[in-house]
Amino acid sequence: MSYKLLNKINFPSDLRKLSLIELENLSNELRNKTIETVSKTGGHLGAGLGVVELTIALHFVFNTPRDRLIWDVGHQSYPHKILTGRKNKIETLRQKNGLYGFVKRSESEYDPFGTAHSSTSISAGMGMKVAKDLNNDNAKIISVIGDGALSAGMAYEALNNVGASNKQMIVILNDNDMSIDRPVGAMSNYLTKLLSSKQYTNVRSLLKKISTKLSNSVSKTLYKAEEFSKGLVTGGTLFEELGFYYLGPIDGHDIKTLVQVLENIKDSSVDKPIFLHCVTKKGYGYEPAEKSDDKFHGVNKFDVKTGQSLNSSNKKTYSSIFGETLSNVAKNDEKIVALTAAMISGTGLDIFNSQYPDRLFDVGIAEQHAVTMAAGLATEGFKPYVAIYSTFLQRAYDQIVHDVALQKLPVRFAIDRAGLVGADGPTHAGSYDITFLSTLPNFIIMAPSNQNELIRMINTTVFINDRPSAFRYPRGTGEINNNDNNIDPIEIGKGIILEEGNEVAILNLGSRLQSCQEAIKILNANGIQPTLADARFAKPIDTNLLEQLLDNHKYLLTIEEGSSGGFSSSVLNYIHNERIKITSTKVNNIFFPDKFIDHQSPEEQYSEIGMDADSIAKKIIQIYQDNVVNFQSFNKNISN
């Protein structure tokens, strides 16, 4: 594919040498380059395709990186990366030692703030604007936020603060889905160019000066008349009331209009923050994305011509198992309802929604609201299931503590993407939920070792009506035993021994069980017969099972997909502070290290932190070697 213009662009300074006609041609090349890249790497495509023209226009008009450009979430940042010195590395996107799939400060000076969780750009921009003012620096601050991200309370907190402060920063709404009943096209573009022009803002300033010499009643009438007349033709009353100078909506794919409006804004004498409303189409310019229900939001590697995924698998994901199972149990229990925060398909609740649309509540990117709304449902005798990714559940911790745990309300938490998540990296890893939930009184916390166990745990939560409960499960596909027809609920706090051995015991929590089993095969081949137990529950822990393992083994190794302070801490607390017997068993723990794990494949991540089969086997050797007669030759075999 030919990239005549793009080949000449290494940094935005090169971009600024082009004409408007060349910018339009560059848009086509940048869009094709983005499609070509994501077809090879996978990632978030639709959002980036929707902001190609906006990205070019922003870097063309503003003096980045001195002018700060903050992308909310970062799903749309691939075109930005290509234009800002990373074009030759773009095909390392989401790979080990390659470019991150979101915005990362350490990656480029053009990334002033790391974003991967939603709705932070305006708050960060406000902080930067205050800092610039304190330093007497007149650099521009531009925060770009999507309509989905604008559904979060944090965004409105920031808008309120910025508007009240009168800080002259720029907020751009990338609206690719919001239903705002205003015309977008030539007339709307014309009005926005007019309202952002010096002629209009000068007249507006004149009206303001005149009004100061008039009585309060006349002054207020004059101001309201001007605001009302502008609102009639452009909309934006909400943002005006928050203290912004609203412009738009304009066509976010019309690069000539974008450039002119942004140049007007850059040189504007408006004495308040500016809110520019751009309407775009997610997946714009790539037919398979435009026709797709999710507009190619997140995709695996795909064929560019057809848009078909190259990674086909007949295995079901944990998310789909959750959606199917919840739908099944809901058939016989009309009190079961489901809530999620803008993640219907991601959590598997599209399956539930197809059968029970009146019992599914998508609250938008508002995790705090989702949790407290579920608490309210629970007070009225309903059985709410809150399906949220582990990394996003962190945003609602106060609500979990105060509104759910403290009141002992039976809200059920389906915690998706628990553990490491591969190419999405540390911003999306589910590392902390075991730890921050285990410290809360009244909670039941489960972690299935496979998909059969997930089904049983969901069935278990249906009957937990006296306290909150949670079950956490990983991203991707897993093992399901079609011959295992046992879907009965599990006794609360009851683990299970899967393999009987001697001297060393492995106590697993979660989906590392398969790696433990593979490690045992390595050990068995070398004369070591470990016991393998599945804890199932992080809280309450099975003290009877723990007693059995401690009484019959010299060594105990716990394994969990979470940070320190979680399951292993509960085990150690029991052994050292609650157990009556003196413990002679040597206890070791494998959990996530005290660092963030960079993006790479899941296999590479778990190998790096010592949770793959080989590492587990080596760890057992390390704690077991004193009792192994032929340790040196054994260790050599493992290393090979």
N, C-alpha and C positions, 0 to 999 in steps of 0.2 A: 504494500500500500504506500502511495506517495505522500510524503509530508514536506512539501517544498517550503512552506512558511514555517511550520513547526520546527523543522531542522535548524532554523536560524535563531530560534528562541531558546535561550538558556536561562534567562532571568527576566523579570518584568521590565527592566531597563531596555531590553531588546524589543519587547512588546510595544513600548511607547514610541517607537520609530515608525510604526505602521500607520497606514491610512484607515479610515473607517471601512472602506471596501475590503481592504486586506484583513481587517478584524473579522469581518463576516466570513471570509474564506478560512481564516484561522479557526473559527468556531467549528466548521465542518471537520477540519483535520484533528482538532483536539477531541472532538466527540468520537471520531473513528479510532484515535489512539487509545482513548479510555476503554472503548468496547473491546478492542484487540487485547489490551492488557488484562482486563478482568476475565476475558474468555480463557486466559492461560493460568490465572492465579486464583480465580474465584474472589468473592468479596461483595461489597455493596455497589451496585451499578446504577440502579434507577435514579437515586438521589443525585449522583454526580452528573449524569446526563442532563438532568433538569436545570443545572446551574452553570453550564458551560459558558453561555453568553455573559451571565452575571459575573462569573469568575474573571473572564477576560476584561470586562468593563471596569471592574474594581481595581485590578492591577494596572490598567491603562491610565485611569484617572488619578488614583491615589499613589502617594510616594511610599509604597511598601518597600522594605519592612519598617521604615521610620514611622509611617502611619500604620497603626495597629489594626490588622484584619483578623477578627475572631470568628471562626466557624463553629456554630453550635453542633454538638454531637460528633461531627466529623465524618458521617456517612458520605457526604458530598465532596470530600476533600481531594479526591484523586486528580481531577483536572488542575486544582491548585498546586498539588505536588509536582505535576509535570511542568508547570510554568515557573516554578521557583527552585530551579537548580537540581531537580531530582529526576529529570526526564530519562537519563541513561540508566537509572536504577529502578525505574518504575516496575519492571517485570520481576523484581525481587519482592514485590508487595506481599505482605502477610507470610513471608517465608523466613526461616531462621537466618538471623543476621541481616535481614532485608528491611525494607521500609515498613513502617507500622500501618495498619489499616485505618487508623484514626489520626487525629492531630497530636503531635508529640513535640514538646518544647526542645528536647535534646536533639531532635532530628534536623531542625532548620531554624534560622533566625526569622524566617517568614511564618513560623508557628509560635506566636507570642504566648499562647495559653493551650495547655493540653485539654482536649475535649474528647469524650467518648460516652459519658452519661449525658442525658438530655438537660436542656434548659438552663445552662450555666453561663452562656456567652454575654448576656446583658449585665449580670452581676460582675463578671470578670472585667468587662469593658468599663463599668463604673469605677472599679478599683484603679484601673489604668488611667482613666481620665483624671481622677483625683490626684494621682501621683504626678501626672504630667503638669497639672495646674500648680501643684506645690513646687515643682521644679521649673516653673515658668517656661514650659515647653508647649508650643502650640500645635504639636502633632495631632493628627486626626485619629479618632477612635471609631472603628466601624464594627458593630456586632451583627452578624447574620444569624437569624433564627427561623426555623421552619414552623409551619402552622401546627404541626403535631407537638413540637416542643413548647409551643406557646400555650398548650393546654395545662402545663404544670404550674402549680402555685408559685414556685420559686421565680418563674419568669415574671409573674405579675407583681411579686414583691419588688423585683428589680425595676420594672417599669414604673411602679409607684414612686420608688426612691429617686430614680433618675429624673422623672418628670417634676417632682417636688423640688429637686436640687437645682433645676435649670441648667444642668451641665450640658454643654454644647457637643454632645456626642451623637452618633448616627446609628439608628437601629434599622435594619433591613429585614422585612418579613418575606421569606421565601414561601409563598403560599401555593402549594401544589395540590391542595385537597379541600381547603376550607370553602364553605358555601357562603360567599358574600355576594349578595344580589346587586352587583354593580357592573356596568358595562366595561369590558376590557377591549381596547382597540384604538382606532385612530383618534376619536374624540377624547377618550380617557387619557391617552398619551399626551394629547395636545394640552389638556387642562393641567396635567401634572407639570409639564414643561413651563406652562404659564405661571403656575403657583410657586414653582421653585426658582423662577427668574428674578433678577435684580429689580426689574420694573415693578413686579407685584410686591416683593418684600419691602421695597422702598415706600410704596404706597401704604402698605400695612404699617410700616414704622411711622409714617406721617400721621396716619389715623391715631396711632398710639400717642404721639406727641400732642396732637390736637385734643385728644380726650382728657389729657392731664389738666387742660385749662378750662374744662367744662365741669358742670356739677356731677356728682357721683351717679345720679340717676341717668343723666344723658350719656355719660361716659360708658356706663354698663350697657345701655341700650345700643350704642354704636358698636361696641365690641361684640355683643351677642348677634347683632345683625350681620356683621362681617363673618363671624364664625358659622352662623346658620347658613348664610348664602354659600359659603365654601362647602359646608357639609352636604348641602343639597346636591351638589354636582360631583362630589368625590367620596363621600362616606367618611369613615374614620372618627366618628363622634367619640367613641370610647377612648381612643388614643389622645384625642384633643383634650378630653376631660382629665386624662392622666397627666397632662402638661406637655404633650408633644406637639410639634408642628407636623401634621399628617399630610403625606403626599401619596397619591395613587388612587386606585390600583393601576399599574402599568404592565405592559406585556414584557415579561422577563426574558423573552427570546428575541426581542427587537433590540439589537445591539446599538443601533444608532440612537434610539430614544434613551436607552440606558446610559450611554456615554454622556449625552447632553444633560440629562437630569442629574447625573452624578457630578458633572462639572459645575452645574448650577448650585448643587448642595455644597460642594467643596468650597465655593467662593461666596456662600450665602452669608448675609448679615442677620439672619434669624437669630434671635437671642434666647432660644430654647432648644432642647434636643429635637432632632428630626426623625420622624418615623416614615420610612419609604416602603410602600406595599407593592411587591412584585408578584405577579401571578405567573407561575411556571407549570410545566407538565413533567411529572416524574417519568423518567424513561424516554424523554423527548428525543426524537430523531432516530430511534432504533425500533423498528416495527414490532419485533417479538416482545420487547419490554413494554411498549405502549399497549399491546393487546393483553399482556399478562395481568392477572388479577392483582398481584402485588407489585406490578411495574418493575420486576427484577430488583426488589429491595435488597435481598441477600441471595447470592447464587453460588453454585459450585462452578467448576470449569465447564465451558459450554462451547458448542459449535457456533461460530459467528453467523454463518449463513442461515441456520435454522433456529438458533436459540435453544436447542435441545441440550440438556445437561449431559456431560460425558461421564459423570459418576452415578451410575445407576446401581441401586441395591434393592434387593427384595426384602431385606431385613427391615423390621419396623423400628422406629425411634422410640425412645422412652417417652417422649412427649405424646406420640400418637397412642401408645399403650395407655397413658394417663387419660387422654381424651376418650378413648373407647371404653375404658373401664368405668369412668365417671358417668358416661352416658348409660351404661348398662345398669349401674346401681340406681340411677335416677329414675329408671322405669318404674320401680316399685316404691319410690320414696319421693313424693312431690315436694318435700321440704328441702331437698338438695338444690342449691343454687351455686352458680360459679361467678367469680369476679376476676378480672384481669386489668392490667394497665397498658392498653394499646398493644397487646401481644396475643390476640386471639389465635392466629395461625401458629405463631411461634411456640405457644404452650400446648398446642394440640386441642384447644377449645373450639376450633372450627368444627370439629366432629360433634361436640356437645351442642354447639350453636345450630347445627343443621337439624337437630332433633328437638331442642328446647330453647328456641330463640327468646322466649319470654322469661327464661330463667338464667340468662347470661347477661352480665353487666360489664361492659367495657367502659371504664371511667376515663380513658385517655392516660396521658403520662402523668399520673397522679397517684403514686403508690401509697402515700400517706392517707389520702382520702379513701382508697380502696380498702385498706386495713380497718379503718374506723367505721366505714360503711358496713363491712362484714360484721364488725362487733355489734352494730345496731341490729342487723338481721338476726344475729344469734340471740339477742335479748328477746326477740319475738318468736323464738322456737324454730327458726330455720337452721339449716345446716350449710353454712357458707364455706365454699372452697375457694381460697385465694391463690391463683396460679400466677406466680411472678418468678422471674429469674433470680437466682441467689444474689447476684451483684446489684440488682435493682431493689431487692428487699431491704438492703442496707439503708436506703433512703427513708424507710418508714419505721426505723427502730423505736423511736419514742412512742409511736402509736401501738406497736407490738407490746411494749412494756406497760404503758399507762392504760390503754383502752382495751387490751385483750388479756394479758397475763394477770395484771393486778385485779381485774374483775372476774378472772377465772372463766372467761367466756369461751365456749367451744367453737372457735374459729379453726378451720383446717387449712394449713398452709401447704400447697404443692410447690416445692422449691425446685424449679427447673435449673439446668446448667450448673449443678453443684459440682465442685471440683474444677480442674483445669479445662480450658476450652479451646486449646490449640491456637489457630491463627488469629483469633480475636484478642488474644493476649491478656495482660494483667488487668486491664480496665473492665474486662468482662468475666474474669475468673470468679468462681463461687468458692472463695477460700475461707470465709469467716462466719458463715451462718451457724455451724455447729457450736462455735465458741460463744457467739453473742446470744444464742438461744439457750444454751446449756446453763447459763448463769441465772436464768429466770425461773422463779418458782412456778409450779403448776403446769409446766410444759411437758409434753411427750414428744420425743424426737426419734424418728426412724430413718434408716438408710438401707434401701434394698440392694442386695448383692447381684441381682439379675432381674429380668423383667417379670418373671413369675412372682418373685417376692414383692415387686412393686404392686402387682394386682392384689395380692393378699393384704398389703399395707393400706391400700385405698379402701378395701373392704373392711379393714379393721377400724379405720377412722369414722366410718358411718355410725358406729355404735359408741363412739367416745363423745358423750353428751355433757360431761361435767367439767371439762377443762380444755385448753387449746392443745392442738397437736400439729405436727409437721412431718412430712416425709420428703427427703431430698434425693434427687436422682440426676444422673449425668446427662451431658449433651450426647446426641448421636444414637447409634443403634446399639443393641446389646443382645445377649444370649437369652433365648426363650425356649424352654423345654416343652414341646407340644405334647409330650407324654405325661407331663405333670398336670394333673387335673385338680390338684388341691388349691382351691381359691378361698378356703375358709379363713376367717379372721385369725390373727396371731394373738396369743396371750400377751398382755401388756408387759413389757420388760423381759421377755423370754427369748434368749438366744438359743443356738443349737450347735452341737458338735457334728461336723461333717466327716471328718476322718480321724480315727484314733491312732495315736502314735505314742512316742515316749520321749522323755527328757526335755524336749523343747515344744512349746505350744505357740501357735499363731492365732491371735484373736483379731479378726478382721471386722471392720465396719465399712459397708458400702461396696462399690463396684470394683474395688481392687481384688476381689475374691478370685477372679480368673487368673490374675497374675500370681497370686499366692499358690493356686493349684499348679500352675506351670513351674513355679519355683520348687514346689514339693517334688515334682517329677525329676527335676535336676538333682535334688537332694537324695531322693530314693535310689537313683541310679548309682549313688556313691555311698549307700549304706546308712543314710540318716532318714529316720521315720518321724517327721513332726506330726503333732496333732493340729488339726485345723478346725477352728470354731468361727461361726458367724455371729457377731453380737446382735445384729439387727437394730438394737436400740442404743442410741447415744444417751438417752435419758428416758426412763430410769435404767440404769445398767443392771444386768442380770448378775446379782451378787452370788447366787447359787452356782451359776456357771463359772464365775470367776474363782470361787472357792475350790471347785473341782479342778480347774486348771492349775491353781497354785499348789494344791495338795499333791498333785501327781506329776509335776514337772519341775525341773531345775531352772528352766529358762522360759520366760514369757515375752513375746513380741507383739505389740499392738500396732495396727495399721489403719490409718484413716485418711480420707481426702479432705483435709482441712488444716487450719493453722493450729499452732500451740494454744493450749487453754481449752481444748475441746474434749473429745472422748478420752484421750489418753490421760488428761488431767483428772477427769472423773475417776478413772481406774486407779491412778496413783493416790488420789485423795482417799479412796476407800481403803486401799492397802495400808497406808501410813497413818490415817486418822480415824478410821472406823472399824477396821478389822481387829478382832480380839486376839487372834493368834499372831505370834511373831512370824513375819514372812522371811523365809530363807531363799525364796525364788528370786533370781535376778530378772528384773523387769527392764525391757528396752522398748522404745517407741519410735515409730516412723510416722511423721506428719510433715506438713509443708514447712520448708525452711523459712527463716526470718528474712525473706526478701521477696520481691515481685518477680515472677517468672516470665521472661520475655516470650513473645509470640514465636511459634514454630509449630510443628505437627504435635498432636497430643502424645504420640509415642516418644518423640524427642523430649518433650517436657517431662514426662514421667521418668524417663531414663535419667535426665539431668538431676532430678531430685531423689533418685534412688527408690522409685516405686515400681519399676519394671521387674519382671521375673528374675533376671540375672542379678539385679541389685539386691532383691530380697534374699535370694539364695546366699549371696556374699555376706549380707548382714548377719544371717543366721550362723554362717561359718565364723564370723568375727566374734560373736557372743558364745559360740559353742566349741571353739577350737581346743580348749583345755581338755575336753573329754573325747576328742577325736584322735585315735591312735595314729592314723596315717594322714595327719592333717596336711602336710606339705604337698604330697602328691594329689590329695583331694582338692586343695586350693588351686593347684595348677590346672586340673581338669576343668574346674569352674571358670577360671580365667580364660581358658581357650574356648 
